[in-house]
């Protein structure tokens, strides 16, 4: 028989066993917490978003005022001049530095600011190869963190290099054009590149990076001439029409989105030359007419090339790189091509070109596209996630008439988020309403919205539906004595496709005011393209 002490030893666990059990329990708890945290993190971060609630992006402060350099160059674009006295004095100073072998000091004196344009102009006036090399090195310098200001510096340098006939710098200039893509100042930089005497040689091989950059520069310049950023007369004087005609005649049938963009813009320029030639000086009219004849002679070949371009691009899409896929989608959107075969289901939201793909689905001819887009938009309206993506879906619904689309748009237009409300409002009025009373009621409420862009979109939607008050409100802007108001009204009519006011725009296209006539002529061509297509 065991003693009571032995009984207690057998019934009570030892302290080491107790501590081991506690340690194991704590370890299991920490493992569980870690796995749960990793799982929640994965659930929250498996799709890319612009901003996260836990790890927000650092916000780069945006300047609310225009920089002095930007104001200076806008003044120069409007016909202003640099101080000639300052340019002459600076050029004399630089010449002396070069003469005494102190070229390094010249480069050190080139500082960002409003004086940079004067210094670049002075270096161009020096006119030596050494001055050209100093300027070319500035293309590789980052003079500021402001992309607009940096682009103006590049444009100054490109103009100086062109003046010096420093043609070897053109590839570097084209790389800067790509870096400044999408900025108004970037269009001016592209114009400087296209005006280089040896620019045509970059189009000999469209497969290499320089050739593709040249195609993008051509497309940017053509758009700039159309939207008023660049004076068409200056580019025609530099031989833009001859360049475009040569490209039209020699373009290979490659599934290249950048070549397609360039030829599409060539077609648009060709259609506008008739308007432009009437507004140019007499000395330029003969030159422009000659370029117009060359573009006309190449029009049949160009039209055939463009008609088959969407099919080539869609066939290329599955094997293209990500950047090329995005360019293809932007290109086929211009043709209003049906991309349903590329996306039998909605595109993966994680794709970098998701927004471009959704935008292309605006023109899908599939009867199920509208209901599928509307269903997805409805689910996202009920969710707090994907709110940043929702406006893209709502914008695509403008091309899909039906009760499902209309119901989702009316619901979104009555919501509280300004961006979503704005996108939904802009997608109304593109087809005869399924429920006219509900649509008109919502739009009349939205025309008094606190957000000015939503108010504008509501009035445009009412105007598309033929409401007389809305049409009169927009037409009143065409009769304004303020040029800015008149120009904004013309641009709005074209972008919102208010074809009811086409006759009013046509009348302004024959105006005696050059700027008004150019803007109105562009609006007329855009309205024609909206109805007949880019090559119709």
C-alpha positions in Angstrom: 0.0 0.0 0.0 1.3 3.4 -1.0 1.7 6.2 1.4 -0.4 9.4 1.2 2.7 11.4 0.1 3.1 9.0 -2.9 -0.6 9.4 -3.7 -0.2 13.2 -3.9 2.8 12.9 -6.2 0.9 10.7 -8.6 -2.3 12.8 -8.7 -0.6 16.3 -9.0 1.3 17.1 -12.2 4.8 18.3 -11.8 5.5 22.1 -12.2 7.6 21.4 -15.4 4.6 19.7 -17.0 2.3 22.6 -16.1 4.8 25.2 -17.5 5.2 23.1 -20.7 1.4 23.0 -21.2 1.1 26.7 -20.8 3.9 27.4 -23.2 2.3 25.2 -25.8 -1.0 26.9 -25.4 0.5 30.3 -25.8 2.4 29.1 -28.9 -0.8 27.8 -30.5 -2.6 31.0 -29.7 0.1 33.1 -31.3 0.2 30.8 -34.4 -3.6 31.2 -34.7 -3.4 35.0 -34.4 -0.6 35.2 -37.0 -2.4 33.0 -39.5 -5.6 35.0 -39.0 -3.8 38.3 -39.4 -2.1 37.1 -42.6 -5.4 35.8 -44.0 -7.2 39.1 -43.3 -4.3 41.0 -44.8 -4.5 38.9 -48.0 -8.2 39.3 -48.2 -7.9 43.0 -47.9 -5.0 43.5 -50.3 -5.4 40.8 -53.0 -6.7 43.4 -55.5 -4.9 46.7 -56.3 -6.6 49.9 -55.2 -5.6 53.5 -55.4 -5.7 53.9 -51.6 -5.8 51.5 -48.7 -7.4 52.2 -45.3 -4.4 50.6 -43.5 -1.4 51.6 -45.7 -2.4 54.8 -47.5 -0.2 56.1 -50.3 1.9 59.1 -49.4 0.1 62.1 -50.8 2.2 64.3 -53.0 1.1 67.9 -52.4 -0.3 69.5 -55.5 0.3 73.1 -56.2 -2.8 75.1 -56.4 -1.1 77.8 -58.4 0.5 77.9 -61.8 4.3 78.0 -61.6 6.1 81.1 -62.9 7.8 78.9 -65.6 4.4 77.6 -66.8 3.0 81.2 -67.0 6.1 82.3 -68.8 5.8 79.7 -71.5 2.0 80.1 -71.9 2.8 83.8 -72.5 5.4 82.8 -75.1 2.9 80.4 -76.8 0.4 83.3 -77.0 2.9 85.4 -79.0 5.0 86.9 -76.2 8.7 87.5 -76.5 11.8 87.0 -74.3 13.8 90.0 -73.4 16.2 90.4 -76.4 18.6 92.5 -74.4 19.0 89.8 -71.8 19.5 87.1 -74.5 22.2 89.2 -76.2 24.1 89.9 -72.9 23.9 86.2 -71.8 25.1 85.0 -75.2 28.1 87.4 -75.1 28.9 86.1 -71.6 28.7 82.5 -72.7 30.9 83.2 -75.8 33.6 84.6 -73.5 33.5 81.5 -71.2 33.8 79.2 -74.2 36.6 81.2 -75.7 38.6 81.0 -72.5 38.1 77.3 -72.1 35.6 77.5 -69.2 32.8 75.6 -70.8 32.1 73.8 -67.5 31.1 77.1 -65.9 28.4 77.6 -68.6 26.8 74.3 -67.6 26.9 75.2 -63.9 25.2 78.5 -64.6 22.2 76.8 -66.2 19.7 76.9 -63.3 15.9 76.2 -63.3 13.6 79.1 -63.2 12.3 81.8 -65.6 15.9 82.6 -66.6 16.5 79.1 -68.0 14.7 80.0 -71.3 16.9 83.1 -71.7 20.1 81.0 -71.1 19.0 78.3 -73.6 18.2 80.9 -76.2 21.6 82.5 -75.6 23.4 79.1 -76.1 21.5 78.7 -79.3 22.7 82.1 -80.4 26.3 81.1 -79.6 25.9 78.6 -82.4 29.0 76.3 -81.7 29.1 72.5 -81.5 30.2 72.8 -77.9 27.1 74.9 -77.1 25.0 72.1 -78.7 26.6 69.4 -76.6 26.0 71.5 -73.4 22.3 71.7 -74.4 22.0 68.0 -75.2 23.2 67.1 -71.7 20.4 69.1 -70.2 17.9 66.6 -71.6 19.3 64.1 -69.1 19.1 66.5 -66.1 16.2 66.6 -63.7 15.9 70.3 -63.0 12.7 70.1 -61.0 10.2 67.6 -59.5 7.3 69.4 -61.2 6.6 67.4 -64.4 5.0 70.4 -66.2 7.9 72.7 -65.4 10.4 70.0 -66.4 8.7 69.5 -69.7 8.9 73.2 -70.5 12.7 73.0 -69.8 12.9 70.1 -72.2 10.9 72.1 -74.8 13.3 75.0 -74.5 16.3 72.7 -74.9 14.8 71.0 -77.9 14.1 74.3 -79.6 17.7 75.4 -79.0 19.0 72.1 -80.4 16.8 72.4 -83.5 18.1 76.0 -84.0 21.7 74.7 -83.8 20.9 71.8 -86.2 22.2 69.5 -83.6 20.3 66.6 -85.2 22.0 63.8 -83.3 20.0 64.8 -80.2 16.7 63.8 -81.7 16.5 60.3 -80.1 17.1 61.9 -76.7 14.4 64.5 -77.4 11.9 61.7 -78.3 12.6 59.9 -75.1 11.7 63.2 -73.3 8.5 63.4 -75.4 7.5 59.9 -74.1 8.2 60.9 -70.5 6.0 64.0 -70.9 3.1 62.1 -72.6 -0.3 63.4 -71.7 0.8 66.9 -70.6 -0.1 70.0 -72.7 3.6 71.1 -72.4 4.4 67.6 -73.7 2.5 68.4 -76.9 4.7 71.5 -77.5 7.8 69.3 -76.9 6.5 66.8 -79.4 6.1 69.6 -81.9 9.7 70.6 -81.4 10.7 67.0 -82.1 8.7 66.7 -85.3 10.1 70.0 -86.6 13.7 68.6 -86.5 15.1 68.4 -90.0 16.0 64.7 -89.7 12.7 63.6 -88.1 11.5 61.8 -91.2 14.5 59.4 -90.9 13.2 58.1 -87.6 10.3 56.6 -89.5 12.5 54.3 -91.6 12.3 51.6 -89.0 9.0 51.6 -87.1 9.9 48.5 -85.0 12.7 50.1 -83.0 12.1 52.3 -79.9 13.0 55.5 -81.7 10.6 54.8 -84.5 7.7 54.1 -82.1 8.5 57.2 -80.1 8.4 59.1 -83.4 4.9 57.7 -84.1 3.7 58.8 -80.7 5.1 62.2 -81.3 3.3 62.5 -84.6 0.0 61.5 -83.0 0.5 64.0 -80.2 1.2 66.8 -82.6 -1.8 66.1 -84.7 -4.0 66.1 -81.6 -2.4 69.4 -80.5 -3.2 71.0 -83.9 -6.8 69.9 -83.6 -7.4 71.0 -80.0 -5.6 74.3 -80.3 -2.5 73.6 -78.2 -0.3 74.1 -81.3 -0.8 76.5 -84.2 -1.5 74.3 -87.3 0.1 76.9 -89.5 3.5 76.5 -87.8 3.4 72.7 -88.2 2.3 72.9 -91.8 5.2 75.3 -92.4 7.5 72.7 -90.9 6.2 70.1 -93.5 3.7 68.1 -91.3 1.4 67.4 -94.3 4.3 66.0 -96.4 5.4 63.8 -93.4 1.9 62.4 -92.9 1.4 61.8 -96.6 4.7 59.9 -96.8 3.7 57.8 -93.7 0.3 57.0 -95.3 2.0 55.8 -98.6 4.6 53.6 -96.9 2.9 52.3 -93.8 3.3 48.5 -93.5 0.2 46.5 -92.5 1.6 45.7 -89.0 -0.7 45.3 -86.0 1.0 48.2 -84.3 -1.3 50.4 -82.1 1.1 53.4 -82.3 1.2 53.3 -86.1 -2.5 53.0 -86.2 -2.9 56.0 -83.9 -0.6 58.0 -86.2 -2.5 57.1 -89.3 -5.9 57.7 -87.6 -4.7 61.2 -86.7 -3.4 61.6 -90.3 -6.9 61.0 -91.5 -8.3 63.5 -89.1 -5.8 66.2 -90.2 -6.6 65.5 -93.8 -10.3 66.1 -93.2 -9.5 69.4 -91.4 -7.1 70.9 -93.9 -10.0 72.4 -95.8 -11.0 74.4 -92.7 -7.4 75.3 -91.8 -6.3 76.6 -95.2 -9.0 79.3 -95.2 -7.6 80.7 -92.0 -3.9 80.7 -92.9 -1.8 83.6 -94.3 -1.7 83.8 -98.1 1.9 82.7 -98.2 1.0 79.5 -96.4 -2.2 78.7 -98.4 -0.3 77.4 -101.5 2.0 75.2 -99.3 -1.0 73.8 -97.4 -3.0 73.2 -100.6 0.0 71.2 -102.0 0.2 69.1 -98.8 -3.6 68.6 -98.9 -3.3 67.2 -102.5 -0.7 64.7 -101.3 -2.9 63.7 -98.4 -5.9 63.4 -100.7 -4.0 61.1 -103.2 -3.0 58.8 -100.3 -6.5 58.8 -98.8 -7.8 55.6 -100.5 -4.8 53.6 -99.4 -5.1 55.1 -95.9 -8.8 54.3 -95.6 -8.3 50.7 -96.6 -5.4 50.4 -94.1 -7.5 51.8 -91.3 -10.6 49.7 -92.0 -8.6 46.5 -91.5 -6.7 47.9 -88.5 -9.1 47.0 -85.7 -9.1 43.3 -86.7 -5.3 43.2 -86.8 -5.1 44.8 -83.4 -7.6 42.5 -81.8 -5.8 39.5 -83.2 -2.5 40.8 -81.8 -3.9 41.5 -78.3 -3.5 38.1 -76.6 0.3 37.9 -77.4 1.1 41.6 -76.9 3.0 43.0 -73.9 1.0 44.8 -71.2 1.9 48.2 -72.4 1.0 47.3 -76.0 -2.3 45.8 -74.8 -3.2 49.0 -73.1 -2.3 50.9 -76.3 -4.4 48.5 -78.4 -7.4 49.0 -76.2 -7.1 52.8 -76.4 -6.8 52.5 -80.1 -9.8 50.3 -80.8 -11.9 52.5 -78.6 -11.3 55.3 -81.2 -12.7 52.9 -83.8 -15.7 51.9 -81.6 -14.7 48.3 -82.3 -16.5 45.4 -80.7 -14.1 43.7 -78.2 -16.5 41.1 -76.9 -14.4 38.3 -78.3 -11.5 39.4 -76.2 -13.6 39.6 -73.0 -16.4 36.9 -73.0 -16.5 37.7 -69.3 -15.8 41.0 -67.5 -12.0 41.8 -67.5 -10.0 40.9 -64.4 -10.0 44.0 -62.2 -6.3 43.4 -61.3 -5.3 44.0 -64.9 -3.5 47.4 -65.4 -5.6 48.1 -68.4 -8.9 47.2 -66.8 -10.3 50.7 -67.1 -9.5 50.8 -70.8 -11.1 47.4 -71.4 -14.3 48.4 -69.6 -14.4 51.6 -71.7 -14.1 49.6 -74.9 -17.1 47.5 -73.8 -19.2 50.6 -74.3 -19.3 49.6 -78.0 -19.9 45.9 -77.4 -22.7 44.5 -79.7 -23.4 41.6 -77.5 -27.0 41.7 -76.1 -25.7 40.4 -72.7 -23.0 43.1 -72.3 -25.4 45.7 -71.0 -27.1 43.5 -68.4 -23.8 42.1 -67.2 -22.2 45.5 -66.8 -25.4 46.8 -65.0 -25.4 43.8 -62.7 -21.8 44.3 -61.7 -22.4 48.0 -61.2 -25.4 47.2 -59.0 -23.3 44.9 -56.8 -20.6 47.5 -56.4 -23.2 50.1 -55.5 -24.2 47.9 -52.6 -20.6 47.4 -51.5 -18.2 49.9 -50.0 -15.4 48.3 -52.0 -14.6 49.1 -55.7 -16.0 52.6 -55.3 -13.1 54.0 -57.3 -13.8 51.6 -60.1 -17.5 52.0 -60.3 -17.5 55.2 -62.4 -15.8 53.3 -65.2 -18.6 50.8 -65.3 -21.3 53.5 -65.2 -19.6 55.3 -68.1 -19.6 52.2 -70.2 -23.4 51.8 -69.7 -24.0 54.8 -72.0 -23.6 52.4 -74.9 -26.2 49.9 -73.7 -29.8 50.9 -73.8 -32.1 48.9 -71.6 -34.1 48.9 -68.4 -31.3 47.3 -66.4 -28.8 50.0 -67.4 -31.3 52.8 -66.8 -32.3 51.5 -63.4 -28.6 51.3 -62.2 -27.8 54.7 -63.6 -30.8 56.4 -62.0 -29.9 54.7 -58.7 -26.3 55.8 -58.9 -27.2 59.3 -60.0 -29.3 59.7 -56.8 -26.5 58.6 -54.5 -24.2 60.6 -52.2 -20.8 60.1 -53.8 -20.1 63.1 -56.1 -17.8 61.1 -58.5 -20.3 58.3 -58.9 -23.2 60.7 -59.3 -21.3 62.6 -61.9 -20.4 59.5 -64.0 -24.0 58.2 -63.8 -25.4 61.5 -64.9 -23.1 61.8 -67.8 -24.3 58.3 -69.0 -27.9 59.3 -69.2 -29.6 60.7 -72.3 -27.9 58.6 -74.9 -31.0 56.6 -75.8 -34.7 57.1 -75.6 -35.6 56.5 -71.9 -37.4 53.3 -70.9 -39.1 55.3 -68.1 -39.1 58.9 -69.4 -40.8 60.4 -66.4 -38.3 59.0 -64.0 -35.3 60.0 -66.1 -36.5 63.5 -66.6 -37.3 63.9 -62.9 -33.9 62.8 -61.8 -32.1 65.0 -64.4 -34.1 68.0 -63.4 -33.1 67.5 -59.8 -29.4 67.0 -60.8 -29.3 70.2 -62.8 -29.4 72.0 -59.4 -26.8 69.7 -57.8 -24.1 71.3 -55.6 -21.4 69.8 -57.8 -20.8 72.0 -60.9 -19.7 69.1 -63.1 -22.8 67.1 -62.2 -24.9 70.1 -63.1 -23.2 70.4 -66.4 -23.6 66.7 -67.1 -27.3 66.9 -66.3 -28.0 69.8 -68.6 -26.1 68.0 -71.4 -28.2 64.9 -70.8 -31.4 66.9 -71.0 -30.1 68.6 -74.2 -29.4 65.2 -75.8 -33.0 64.3 -75.0 -34.2 67.5 -76.7 -35.3 69.5 -73.8 -35.7 73.1 -75.1 -34.6 74.8 -71.9 -31.3 72.9 -71.8 -30.6 73.5 -75.4 -31.3 77.2 -75.0 -29.0 77.3 -72.0 -26.1 75.8 -73.9 -26.8 77.8 -77.1 -26.6 81.0 -75.0 -22.9 80.3 -74.4 -22.3 80.3 -78.2 -23.6 83.9 -78.3 -21.5 85.0 -75.4 -19.1 88.0 -75.9 -16.5 86.3 -73.7 -14.2 84.2 -76.0 -13.5 81.8 -73.2 -17.2 81.1 -72.6 -17.9 80.7 -76.3 -15.0 78.4 -76.7 -16.0 76.3 -73.7 -19.5 76.0 -75.1 -18.2 74.8 -78.5 -16.0 72.2 -76.9 -18.8 71.0 -74.7 -21.2 70.5 -77.6 -18.6 68.4 -79.4 -17.6 66.3 -76.4 -21.2 65.7 -75.2 -22.3 65.0 -78.8 -25.1 67.6 -78.8 -26.0 67.2 -82.4 -29.1 69.3 -82.0 -26.8 72.3 -82.1 -24.8 71.3 -85.1 -26.2 74.1 -87.3 -25.2 76.7 -84.7 -21.6 75.3 -84.7 -21.5 75.2 -88.5 -22.3 78.9 -88.6 -19.5 79.7 -86.1 -17.1 77.7 -88.3 -17.5 80.4 -90.9 -16.9 83.1 -88.4 -14.4 85.9 -89.1 -12.6 85.3 -85.8 -9.8 82.9 -86.5 -9.7 81.2 -83.0 -13.5 80.8 -82.9 -13.6 79.4 -86.5 -10.8 76.9 -85.8 -12.6 75.6 -82.6 -16.0 75.4 -84.3 -14.5 73.6 -87.3 -13.0 71.0 -85.0 -16.3 70.6 -83.2 -18.1 70.0 -86.6 -15.6 67.3 -87.5 -15.9 65.6 -84.1 -19.7 65.6 -84.5 -19.4 64.1 -87.9 -17.0 61.4 -86.6 -19.4 60.6 -83.7 -22.1 59.8 -86.3 -20.2 58.3 -89.2 -17.1 57.0 -87.6 -13.4 58.1 -88.0 -13.2 56.9 -91.7 -16.9 57.3 -92.6 
